[in-house]
Amino acid sequence: MAIQVSATSLPDVKLIEIQVFNDERGFLFESFNASDFAKLVDSKAVFVQDTHSHSVHGVLRGLHYQISHAQGKLVRVIYGEVFDVAVDIRQSSPTFGQWEGVYLSAVNRRQLWVPPGFAHGFLTLSNYAEFLYKTTDYRYPNFERRILWNDPKLCIQWPLQGRPIVTEKDANGKQLSTAELYV
């Protein structure tokens, strides 16, 4: 597997690009290899769950995290395009409160590694998007929390055209300054 791992402005968040083999029949690529991931991205990550979401244009999901059983997420898009965001919510981190945003699409086939201790969200830019997550811990609804997607202190530059479509829970997220963080 030919894999290129790039640092982002948040050192623990990694952009992953995988070699794709194209010919007249279509394409083929190895979307995940545990050995390569351990060597090049994170040797401690063990994935236990895959999640698949479908979102229509303008849907903004996030910013989600769990206060216990923090999840590392390896995310990618298999149809459409999203703007994907990771926010460092580790209070002892030198990059606490900083965010990174990248475009993920079925065309660019990029993946993003969002380690435990980060809030995560995405905005659907295409008519719809199919989004896949590999997670390092299970989903525990009683530990789920949300940071307000438009927290003025974070100042995330979402590529919005009008108001996003958000759930009531996401609309009622907390600002980072008052959020209950990972323990």
Contacts in CASP RR format, 6 or more apart in sequence:
PFRMAT RR
TARGET T0000
AUTHOR 0000-0000-0000
METHOD contacts of the structure
MODEL  1
MAIQVSATSLPDVKLIEIQVFNDERGFLFESFNASDFAKLVDSKAVFVQD
THSHSVHGVLRGLHYQISHAQGKLVRVIYGEVFDVAVDIRQSSPTFGQWE
GVYLSAVNRRQLWVPPGFAHGFLTLSNYAEFLYKTTDYRYPNFERRILWN
DPKLCIQWPLQGRPIVTEKDANGKQLSTAELYV
1 18 0 8 1.000
1 19 0 8 1.000
1 30 0 8 1.000
1 33 0 8 1.000
1 36 0 8 1.000
2 18 0 8 1.000
2 19 0 8 1.000
3 16 0 8 1.000
3 17 0 8 1.000
3 18 0 8 1.000
3 19 0 8 1.000
3 33 0 8 1.000
3 36 0 8 1.000
3 40 0 8 1.000
4 16 0 8 1.000
4 17 0 8 1.000
4 18 0 8 1.000
5 14 0 8 1.000
5 15 0 8 1.000
5 16 0 8 1.000
5 17 0 8 1.000
5 40 0 8 1.000
5 41 0 8 1.000
6 14 0 8 1.000
6 15 0 8 1.000
6 16 0 8 1.000
6 17 0 8 1.000
7 14 0 8 1.000
7 15 0 8 1.000
8 14 0 8 1.000
8 15 0 8 1.000
8 100 0 8 1.000
8 101 0 8 1.000
8 102 0 8 1.000
9 95 0 8 1.000
9 98 0 8 1.000
9 100 0 8 1.000
10 86 0 8 1.000
10 88 0 8 1.000
10 95 0 8 1.000
10 98 0 8 1.000
10 99 0 8 1.000
10 100 0 8 1.000
10 118 0 8 1.000
11 95 0 8 1.000
12 88 0 8 1.000
12 115 0 8 1.000
12 118 0 8 1.000
13 86 0 8 1.000
13 100 0 8 1.000
13 112 0 8 1.000
13 113 0 8 1.000
13 114 0 8 1.000
13 115 0 8 1.000
13 118 0 8 1.000
14 41 0 8 1.000
14 42 0 8 1.000
14 112 0 8 1.000
14 113 0 8 1.000
15 102 0 8 1.000
15 110 0 8 1.000
15 111 0 8 1.000
15 112 0 8 1.000
15 113 0 8 1.000
16 41 0 8 1.000
16 74 0 8 1.000
16 110 0 8 1.000
16 111 0 8 1.000
16 112 0 8 1.000
16 113 0 8 1.000
17 108 0 8 1.000
17 109 0 8 1.000
17 110 0 8 1.000
17 111 0 8 1.000
18 29 0 8 1.000
18 30 0 8 1.000
18 31 0 8 1.000
18 109 0 8 1.000
18 111 0 8 1.000
19 29 0 8 1.000
20 27 0 8 1.000
20 28 0 8 1.000
20 29 0 8 1.000
20 109 0 8 1.000
21 27 0 8 1.000
21 28 0 8 1.000
21 29 0 8 1.000
29 109 0 8 1.000
31 76 0 8 1.000
31 111 0 8 1.000
32 74 0 8 1.000
32 134 0 8 1.000
34 47 0 8 1.000
37 45 0 8 1.000
37 74 0 8 1.000
38 45 0 8 1.000
41 113 0 8 1.000
42 113 0 8 1.000
42 115 0 8 1.000
45 72 0 8 1.000
45 74 0 8 1.000
45 113 0 8 1.000
45 115 0 8 1.000
45 136 0 8 1.000
46 136 0 8 1.000
47 74 0 8 1.000
47 134 0 8 1.000
47 135 0 8 1.000
47 136 0 8 1.000
48 135 0 8 1.000
48 136 0 8 1.000
48 137 0 8 1.000
48 138 0 8 1.000
49 134 0 8 1.000
49 135 0 8 1.000
49 137 0 8 1.000
49 138 0 8 1.000
49 139 0 8 1.000
50 132 0 8 1.000
50 133 0 8 1.000
50 134 0 8 1.000
50 135 0 8 1.000
51 132 0 8 1.000
51 133 0 8 1.000
51 135 0 8 1.000
51 139 0 8 1.000
52 130 0 8 1.000
52 131 0 8 1.000
52 132 0 8 1.000
52 133 0 8 1.000
53 61 0 8 1.000
53 130 0 8 1.000
53 131 0 8 1.000
53 133 0 8 1.000
54 128 0 8 1.000
54 129 0 8 1.000
54 130 0 8 1.000
54 131 0 8 1.000
55 61 0 8 1.000
55 82 0 8 1.000
55 122 0 8 1.000
55 124 0 8 1.000
55 128 0 8 1.000
55 129 0 8 1.000
55 131 0 8 1.000
56 124 0 8 1.000
56 127 0 8 1.000
56 128 0 8 1.000
56 165 0 8 1.000
57 124 0 8 1.000
57 125 0 8 1.000
57 126 0 8 1.000
57 127 0 8 1.000
57 128 0 8 1.000
58 123 0 8 1.000
58 124 0 8 1.000
58 125 0 8 1.000
58 161 0 8 1.000
58 164 0 8 1.000
58 165 0 8 1.000
59 123 0 8 1.000
59 124 0 8 1.000
59 164 0 8 1.000
59 165 0 8 1.000
59 166 0 8 1.000
60 121 0 8 1.000
60 122 0 8 1.000
60 123 0 8 1.000
60 124 0 8 1.000
60 149 0 8 1.000
60 158 0 8 1.000
60 164 0 8 1.000
60 165 0 8 1.000
60 166 0 8 1.000
60 170 0 8 1.000
61 121 0 8 1.000
61 122 0 8 1.000
61 166 0 8 1.000
61 167 0 8 1.000
61 170 0 8 1.000
62 119 0 8 1.000
62 120 0 8 1.000
62 121 0 8 1.000
62 122 0 8 1.000
62 146 0 8 1.000
62 147 0 8 1.000
62 149 0 8 1.000
62 166 0 8 1.000
62 170 0 8 1.000
63 85 0 8 1.000
63 87 0 8 1.000
63 119 0 8 1.000
63 120 0 8 1.000
63 121 0 8 1.000
63 146 0 8 1.000
63 147 0 8 1.000
63 148 0 8 1.000
63 149 0 8 1.000
64 119 0 8 1.000
64 120 0 8 1.000
64 121 0 8 1.000
64 144 0 8 1.000
64 145 0 8 1.000
64 146 0 8 1.000
65 71 0 8 1.000
65 89 0 8 1.000
65 117 0 8 1.000
65 118 0 8 1.000
65 119 0 8 1.000
65 120 0 8 1.000
65 144 0 8 1.000
65 145 0 8 1.000
65 146 0 8 1.000
65 147 0 8 1.000
65 182 0 8 1.000
66 137 0 8 1.000
66 139 0 8 1.000
66 140 0 8 1.000
66 143 0 8 1.000
66 144 0 8 1.000
66 145 0 8 1.000
66 182 0 8 1.000
67 143 0 8 1.000
67 145 0 8 1.000
67 180 0 8 1.000
67 181 0 8 1.000
67 182 0 8 1.000
67 183 0 8 1.000
68 140 0 8 1.000
68 143 0 8 1.000
68 182 0 8 1.000
68 183 0 8 1.000
69 137 0 8 1.000
69 138 0 8 1.000
69 140 0 8 1.000
69 143 0 8 1.000
70 116 0 8 1.000
70 117 0 8 1.000
70 137 0 8 1.000
70 182 0 8 1.000
71 116 0 8 1.000
71 135 0 8 1.000
71 136 0 8 1.000
71 137 0 8 1.000
71 139 0 8 1.000
72 113 0 8 1.000
72 114 0 8 1.000
72 115 0 8 1.000
72 116 0 8 1.000
72 117 0 8 1.000
72 118 0 8 1.000
72 135 0 8 1.000
72 136 0 8 1.000
72 137 0 8 1.000
73 113 0 8 1.000
73 114 0 8 1.000
73 120 0 8 1.000
73 133 0 8 1.000
73 134 0 8 1.000
73 135 0 8 1.000
73 136 0 8 1.000
74 111 0 8 1.000
74 112 0 8 1.000
74 113 0 8 1.000
74 114 0 8 1.000
74 133 0 8 1.000
74 134 0 8 1.000
75 84 0 8 1.000
75 104 0 8 1.000
75 111 0 8 1.000
75 112 0 8 1.000
75 114 0 8 1.000
75 120 0 8 1.000
75 122 0 8 1.000
75 131 0 8 1.000
75 132 0 8 1.000
75 133 0 8 1.000
75 134 0 8 1.000
76 104 0 8 1.000
76 109 0 8 1.000
76 110 0 8 1.000
76 111 0 8 1.000
76 112 0 8 1.000
76 131 0 8 1.000
76 132 0 8 1.000
77 104 0 8 1.000
77 105 0 8 1.000
77 106 0 8 1.000
77 129 0 8 1.000
77 130 0 8 1.000
77 131 0 8 1.000
77 132 0 8 1.000
78 106 0 8 1.000
78 130 0 8 1.000
78 131 0 8 1.000
78 132 0 8 1.000
79 106 0 8 1.000
79 126 0 8 1.000
79 128 0 8 1.000
79 129 0 8 1.000
79 130 0 8 1.000
80 105 0 8 1.000
80 106 0 8 1.000
80 107 0 8 1.000
80 124 0 8 1.000
80 125 0 8 1.000
80 126 0 8 1.000
80 127 0 8 1.000
80 128 0 8 1.000
80 129 0 8 1.000
80 130 0 8 1.000
81 103 0 8 1.000
81 104 0 8 1.000
81 105 0 8 1.000
81 106 0 8 1.000
81 107 0 8 1.000
81 124 0 8 1.000
81 125 0 8 1.000
81 126 0 8 1.000
81 129 0 8 1.000
82 103 0 8 1.000
82 104 0 8 1.000
82 105 0 8 1.000
82 122 0 8 1.000
82 123 0 8 1.000
82 124 0 8 1.000
82 125 0 8 1.000
82 126 0 8 1.000
82 129 0 8 1.000
82 131 0 8 1.000
83 101 0 8 1.000
83 102 0 8 1.000
83 103 0 8 1.000
83 122 0 8 1.000
83 123 0 8 1.000
83 125 0 8 1.000
83 158 0 8 1.000
83 159 0 8 1.000
84 101 0 8 1.000
84 102 0 8 1.000
84 103 0 8 1.000
84 104 0 8 1.000
84 112 0 8 1.000
84 120 0 8 1.000
84 121 0 8 1.000
84 122 0 8 1.000
85 99 0 8 1.000
85 100 0 8 1.000
85 101 0 8 1.000
85 120 0 8 1.000
85 121 0 8 1.000
85 122 0 8 1.000
85 123 0 8 1.000
85 156 0 8 1.000
85 158 0 8 1.000
86 99 0 8 1.000
86 100 0 8 1.000
86 101 0 8 1.000
86 112 0 8 1.000
86 114 0 8 1.000
86 118 0 8 1.000
86 119 0 8 1.000
86 120 0 8 1.000
86 121 0 8 1.000
87 97 0 8 1.000
87 98 0 8 1.000
87 99 0 8 1.000
87 118 0 8 1.000
87 119 0 8 1.000
87 120 0 8 1.000
87 147 0 8 1.000
87 154 0 8 1.000
87 156 0 8 1.000
87 176 0 8 1.000
88 95 0 8 1.000
88 96 0 8 1.000
88 97 0 8 1.000
88 98 0 8 1.000
88 99 0 8 1.000
88 117 0 8 1.000
88 118 0 8 1.000
89 96 0 8 1.000
89 97 0 8 1.000
89 117 0 8 1.000
89 118 0 8 1.000
89 119 0 8 1.000
89 147 0 8 1.000
89 176 0 8 1.000
89 179 0 8 1.000
89 181 0 8 1.000
89 182 0 8 1.000
90 96 0 8 1.000
90 117 0 8 1.000
90 118 0 8 1.000
90 182 0 8 1.000
91 181 0 8 1.000
97 153 0 8 1.000
97 154 0 8 1.000
97 176 0 8 1.000
99 154 0 8 1.000
99 156 0 8 1.000
101 156 0 8 1.000
102 110 0 8 1.000
102 112 0 8 1.000
103 110 0 8 1.000
103 125 0 8 1.000
104 110 0 8 1.000
104 111 0 8 1.000
104 112 0 8 1.000
104 122 0 8 1.000
105 126 0 8 1.000
106 130 0 8 1.000
114 120 0 8 1.000
116 136 0 8 1.000
116 137 0 8 1.000
116 182 0 8 1.000
117 182 0 8 1.000
119 146 0 8 1.000
119 147 0 8 1.000
121 149 0 8 1.000
122 131 0 8 1.000
123 158 0 8 1.000
123 159 0 8 1.000
123 160 0 8 1.000
123 164 0 8 1.000
125 159 0 8 1.000
145 173 0 8 1.000
145 174 0 8 1.000
145 179 0 8 1.000
145 180 0 8 1.000
146 169 0 8 1.000
146 170 0 8 1.000
146 172 0 8 1.000
146 173 0 8 1.000
146 174 0 8 1.000
147 154 0 8 1.000
147 173 0 8 1.000
147 174 0 8 1.000
147 175 0 8 1.000
147 176 0 8 1.000
147 179 0 8 1.000
148 173 0 8 1.000
148 174 0 8 1.000
148 175 0 8 1.000
149 156 0 8 1.000
149 158 0 8 1.000
149 164 0 8 1.000
149 166 0 8 1.000
149 170 0 8 1.000
149 173 0 8 1.000
150 156 0 8 1.000
150 158 0 8 1.000
151 175 0 8 1.000
151 176 0 8 1.000
152 175 0 8 1.000
153 175 0 8 1.000
153 176 0 8 1.000
153 177 0 8 1.000
154 176 0 8 1.000
158 164 0 8 1.000
173 179 0 8 1.000
174 180 0 8 1.000
END
